[in-house]
Amino acid sequence: MDVFKNFRMGHGFCKRLETLAIEETIPYLERALYDEIDGAEKSHAIENFRLAAEMNETGECRGTFYGMVFQDSDVAKWLEAAAYSLYQKPDARLHQRVRDVVALIERAQQKDGYLNTYFTVKEPGGRFSNLREAHELYCAGHMMEAAVALWECTGDTQLLDIMRRMADMMVLHFQGENSDAFPGHPEVELALYRLYQATGETQYRDLALQFINARGTSDFYQKELDKDGVVIWSKTVGNPAYSQAHKPVREQTDAVGHAVRAVYLYAAMADLAGETGDASLLAACKTLWQSITRRRLYITGGIGSSAKDEAFTVDYDLPNDTAYAETCAAIGLIFFARRMLELETGGQYADTMELALYNGVTAGVALDGKSFFYVNPLEAIQGVAGDTINHSHVRTQRAQWFACACCPPNAARLFTSLGRYAWGVSEDTLYSHLYIAGELNCLDTHGMRVALETEYPVGDTLQYRIVQADSDRDMTLAVRIPAWSQQTAVLINGETTDSVLTNGYVYLRSLRSGDTVTVKLDMRPRRMYPSWKIAADSGRVAFMRGPLVYCAEGVDNQGDVLNLSVSPKAEVEMLADDCIGDVPKLRVAGFRAADTNALYSAKPPQWTDAGITLIPYFAWANRGVSDMRCFLPERG
Amino acid sequence: MDVFKNFRMGHGFCKRLETLAIEETIPYLERALYDEIDGAEKSHAIENFRLAAEMNETGECRGTFYGMVFQDSDVAKWLEAAAYSLYQKPDARLHQRVRDVVALIERAQQKDGYLNTYFTVKEPGGRFSNLREAHELYCAGHMMEAAVALWECTGDTQLLDIMRRMADMMVLHFQGENSDAFPGHPEVELALYRLYQATGETQYRDLALQFINARGTSDFYQKELDKDGVVIWSKTVGNPAYSQAHKPVREQTDAVGHAVRAVYLYAAMADLAGETGDASLLAACKTLWQSITRRRLYITGGIGSSAKDEAFTVDYDLPNDTAYAETCAAIGLIFFARRMLELETGGQYADTMELALYNGVTAGVALDGKSFFYVNPLEAIQGVAGDTINHSHVRTQRAQWFACACCPPNAARLFTSLGRYAWGVSEDTLYSHLYIAGELNCLDTHGMRVALETEYPVGDTLQYRIVQADSDRDMTLAVRIPAWSQQTAVLINGETTDSVLTNGYVYLRSLRSGDTVTVKLDMRPRRMYPSWKIAADSGRVAFMRGPLVYCAEGVDNQGDVLNLSVSPKAEVEMLADDCIGDVPKLRVAGFRAADTNALYSAKPPQWTDAGITLIPYFAWANRGVSDMRCFLPERG
């Protein structure tokens, strides 16, 4: 069950994210899609729909498609975010604007249900001829997600009807000789599953499963290339692992290729594993989860270490300065984690989900919500970041907008639907996965209503209150205890309890209206030691407090960070009164190396004692250009 | 004065290199050029000359050009190396083979003197139309160097005559409207200067200077592109800094672009600065020297940190695992350094020349002389090196041959002419730059003959003996004292002397026949601390002994190197009886981290004491595939 609509957020860290999305990002995106922002890269996304409508209505159009071939998806993600925004905070103007866009989309839809502005405007004969590269199923998937969200949040069915027609024509098309097809960029699979959940139409679920099952089982990409009349951009199929098509999904053991594609695919695989009970599909999901989280994950929750292909590489290849770690990939990891939590209760899934949310994703958005990182390095040095061939993808400052604008609307749709990730519900248990202040109301369905008060991730205390519990139901409250919390106290109505930790959760049973559950987490700042197999990190440590990764920025440390080493045994102090992004900084004793002219010297550097100030990683690059580093060397 | 022919090498480290070149590399290259090696990449270089000859003689040819557009230069570099080889060790068979090749080259030369097989065979109308990319002046330059070497070493003038005709036609061509031209890949400039030194023809020197002066002063590359009938491979001129054409050479302050191009250009600039006394050209050379050696140099003497463009990037951007550090670039740095030494005496030039020779260059050739590295990383980890997109250029084992075969013949021509780098001669002084055992005989020209006995770089003692000194000349022996030698003893006839160190050299005057000069260098192994500005190295140290950089290889260290940390204060011990490449290994106390499953953990690693074995960097990858690392973390 999706508890998104049952949750109302209170104040705190996540409320800030939701508010930024509603008040800044979504309105900004709207203006961007309409090309109303001076100085930003042109989007043309709405204009593409206008042209497609004109083409439908007159057989020709004045103007041509502009932008990425997946430009439609920017509109879709904005619509999905806008839907959540309307639910969180009704807004008649926005609702009208959404309706206008949906009406335009309907005009852009072809008679047989086909919807894609690139192919309608620019390559009318080429539809479904280059699934590997053309992203039309990707765009359709995002529009399906938007359609379901709009229907859930506003009751509007117009887009849902549009996308049902598109899905229906897809079901017709992808049978018989086309049943070996699958898209280059997974997304439609999880979207079709969502559409099936919303409509009950099993053929959508079946098509999702068909795409998943077909993937990597044939030379479909080559077959596409060899066909007459195909729209071709690349002359070869390249490396099929780039799009996880190198082998059948059930035989895939390593997370490879384009990271966003990977986690979108794995999310859909998890959906379908749950739906079908297919043990081999579930096993593949678990294996791929472990591949990511045990060997290919940045400490920030970022994934995809290579800028080339925006891709996973090999185990333990996690460079800090050239990291790609795309914001969208961390978001996709959250999607995957959330679905794994539906399949089995496991603290590891929620721990990773939280790690990605508070670090790798949140760093993608400026504190004021107005600029965005696509790429999230763990080290950025002026003169290097952005300035060498190998660092050309790295920015030291967030950009207003991108030619490829996938990340900002992706963050917006996540931040406006966090209840879905905070809570999980089974027949007899409410699972508190993330600690987001607010209230979960499942009275109608489960006979329980729970409020959570907390200052987390700044404060260490979670205060659950059973607002109401129907006495004829015996609901259990399961609270995740993060693996990093070494000493955790759990109290019921102020009394300690001997609740047992099972798979990362404590289960609190027989709660009654008015009962309180207090969880006190161990949020002492901690030093994090990387595996020695991560070459980039050897001899270095990172710092965390709770779910937050910290980093050193030059602005707090006399300008430079590369000259800093931390003292191995020093306590890490929290600077309760010195906050950034409403989160306290940390301080640890260390050393600063003196400047020297020698590139290499037999003379050791001259060290002076230095108090090193650390800020939460999500807040870096919010005070002008400054060097930044997460992993700092230890000096004995 | 070029003292190459005055020097006869004795036994020792460099003799091994010379012997490998003569006995292994040069014969191997010969077979490669003739396509006689099974399983190696086809060269076709000799065949290209045959086709060009056929084209000249009949107006058509059966077959077509194959290989890089600069394939001719492989033949040229082999000829140059063969010339030196013939001087070091006469060999009638090789000499005949050389004569055969030269005769073939003459047949491939067009009537007007033009020589280039690519344009003769494949693009007859395109000569000199794409200097930016076509490498025809680069090929001509290498052939000029070969011609001069053959004449110097064997007295043969046939190739010299051929290349004089080519140079003459170039002088005619590159005047008037073509006087703004300059080649994309510098090389012909230093070659024309060498040809001028051999022939006394000042127009060759003047053309070299013209190319240097024209470089970066106009939009010549664009002009070339815009012309009709041009042979075009790239549609745009790209980044002119790639070929050091972004500004006039006298205004260049940072070493940028393709590293081999850069140092070949700077070497020619130094030649011409010395020839003309042009202070602004000399100043540019010094500035560029400092840019390299103070901010853009690997500790191994490698240069060019980026695989993309094989190029310099920015100051202090010196990654270890993705280093390019091409063997040819380190060789080119030696060329540049040697020429700077002609301009001013300075230990820094010879120190760097020696660093590159004993590390960055020598590592390019296997201990058996039969396989070669193009790329010389300072860290290579199995499963990463060669296996990720960013490490695709890195190899863990040397290859037999390359499609682009520039490095092996370049090393061969260097190793067979080391006398040129070991000694320098001015009117009144013999300079001992490198300590290569052997004898310098300048009796005819300078009235002095000096022998050097030494086990350097294994032994620490240099034993100079004045074999003969004419009493009517007052020659000085100047011996470089490396900057790394903290305590150096200099004795004349066994007695200490109070000789003063001036610019890195001690000057020993009034030596007579039979006198000995003994220099005892401080060759205690030393820990090398990188500048804190080199992000990749922070918290890590390297080890050197004398001019040799050391590294840890898995094969000596229980398989892994990433789990090793060195103890900051531990003495480094020399393992006199445990050698590789005839050089003792080192050992230093340190720690080995235990294996762990956690990617990141709040628990510190479990460390056990470990004696870490280090081998000289030049000898890595000679015992099968093994992880390797130069910079090791220190753990207090």
Boltz contact constraints between the chains, C-beta under 6 A:
constraints:
  - contact:
      token1: [A, 294]
      token2: [B, 599]
      max_distance: 6.0
  - contact:
      token1: [A, 299]
      token2: [B, 600]
      max_distance: 6.0
  - contact:
      token1: [A, 306]
      token2: [B, 389]
      max_distance: 6.0
  - contact:
      token1: [A, 306]
      token2: [B, 390]
      max_distance: 6.0
  - contact:
      token1: [A, 308]
      token2: [B, 389]
      max_distance: 6.0
  - contact:
      token1: [A, 313]
      token2: [B, 388]
      max_distance: 6.0
  - contact:
      token1: [A, 314]
      token2: [B, 383]
      max_distance: 6.0
  - contact:
      token1: [A, 314]
      token2: [B, 384]
      max_distance: 6.0
  - contact:
      token1: [A, 314]
      token2: [B, 387]
      max_distance: 6.0
  - contact:
      token1: [A, 314]
      token2: [B, 388]
      max_distance: 6.0
  - contact:
      token1: [A, 317]
      token2: [B, 384]
      max_distance: 6.0
  - contact:
      token1: [A, 317]
      token2: [B, 388]
      max_distance: 6.0
  - contact:
      token1: [A, 381]
      token2: [B, 535]
      max_distance: 6.0
  - contact:
      token1: [A, 383]
      token2: [B, 314]
      max_distance: 6.0
  - contact:
      token1: [A, 384]
      token2: [B, 314]
      max_distance: 6.0
  - contact:
      token1: [A, 384]
      token2: [B, 317]
      max_distance: 6.0
  - contact:
      token1: [A, 387]
      token2: [B, 314]
      max_distance: 6.0
  - contact:
      token1: [A, 388]
      token2: [B, 313]
      max_distance: 6.0
  - contact:
      token1: [A, 388]
      token2: [B, 314]
      max_distance: 6.0
  - contact:
      token1: [A, 388]
      token2: [B, 317]
      max_distance: 6.0
  - contact:
      token1: [A, 389]
      token2: [B, 306]
      max_distance: 6.0
  - contact:
      token1: [A, 389]
      token2: [B, 308]
      max_distance: 6.0
  - contact:
      token1: [A, 390]
      token2: [B, 306]
      max_distance: 6.0
  - contact:
      token1: [A, 526]
      token2: [B, 602]
      max_distance: 6.0
  - contact:
      token1: [A, 528]
      token2: [B, 600]
      max_distance: 6.0
  - contact:
      token1: [A, 529]
      token2: [B, 601]
      max_distance: 6.0
  - contact:
      token1: [A, 529]
      token2: [B, 604]
      max_distance: 6.0
  - contact:
      token1: [A, 529]
      token2: [B, 605]
      max_distance: 6.0
  - contact:
      token1: [A, 530]
      token2: [B, 600]
      max_distance: 6.0
  - contact:
      token1: [A, 531]
      token2: [B, 599]
      max_distance: 6.0
  - contact:
      token1: [A, 532]
      token2: [B, 562]
      max_distance: 6.0
  - contact:
      token1: [A, 532]
      token2: [B, 563]
      max_distance: 6.0
  - contact:
      token1: [A, 532]
      token2: [B, 593]
      max_distance: 6.0
  - contact:
      token1: [A, 533]
      token2: [B, 562]
      max_distance: 6.0
  - contact:
      token1: [A, 535]
      token2: [B, 381]
      max_distance: 6.0
  - contact:
      token1: [A, 535]
      token2: [B, 562]
      max_distance: 6.0
  - contact:
      token1: [A, 538]
      token2: [B, 562]
      max_distance: 6.0
  - contact:
      token1: [A, 538]
      token2: [B, 633]
      max_distance: 6.0
  - contact:
      token1: [A, 539]
      token2: [B, 539]
      max_distance: 6.0
  - contact:
      token1: [A, 539]
      token2: [B, 540]
      max_distance: 6.0
  - contact:
      token1: [A, 539]
      token2: [B, 633]
      max_distance: 6.0
  - contact:
      token1: [A, 540]
      token2: [B, 539]
      max_distance: 6.0
  - contact:
      token1: [A, 562]
      token2: [B, 532]
      max_distance: 6.0
  - contact:
      token1: [A, 562]
      token2: [B, 535]
      max_distance: 6.0
  - contact:
      token1: [A, 562]
      token2: [B, 538]
      max_distance: 6.0
  - contact:
      token1: [A, 563]
      token2: [B, 532]
      max_distance: 6.0
  - contact:
      token1: [A, 593]
      token2: [B, 532]
      max_distance: 6.0
  - contact:
      token1: [A, 599]
      token2: [B, 294]
      max_distance: 6.0
  - contact:
      token1: [A, 599]
      token2: [B, 531]
      max_distance: 6.0
  - contact:
      token1: [A, 600]
      token2: [B, 299]
      max_distance: 6.0
  - contact:
      token1: [A, 600]
      token2: [B, 528]
      max_distance: 6.0
  - contact:
      token1: [A, 600]
      token2: [B, 530]
      max_distance: 6.0
  - contact:
      token1: [A, 601]
      token2: [B, 529]
      max_distance: 6.0
  - contact:
      token1: [A, 602]
      token2: [B, 526]
      max_distance: 6.0
  - contact:
      token1: [A, 604]
      token2: [B, 529]
      max_distance: 6.0
  - contact:
      token1: [A, 605]
      token2: [B, 529]
      max_distance: 6.0
  - contact:
      token1: [A, 633]
      token2: [B, 538]
      max_distance: 6.0
  - contact:
      token1: [A, 633]
      token2: [B, 539]
      max_distance: 6.0
  - contact:
      token1: [A, 636]
      token2: [B, 636]
      max_distance: 6.0
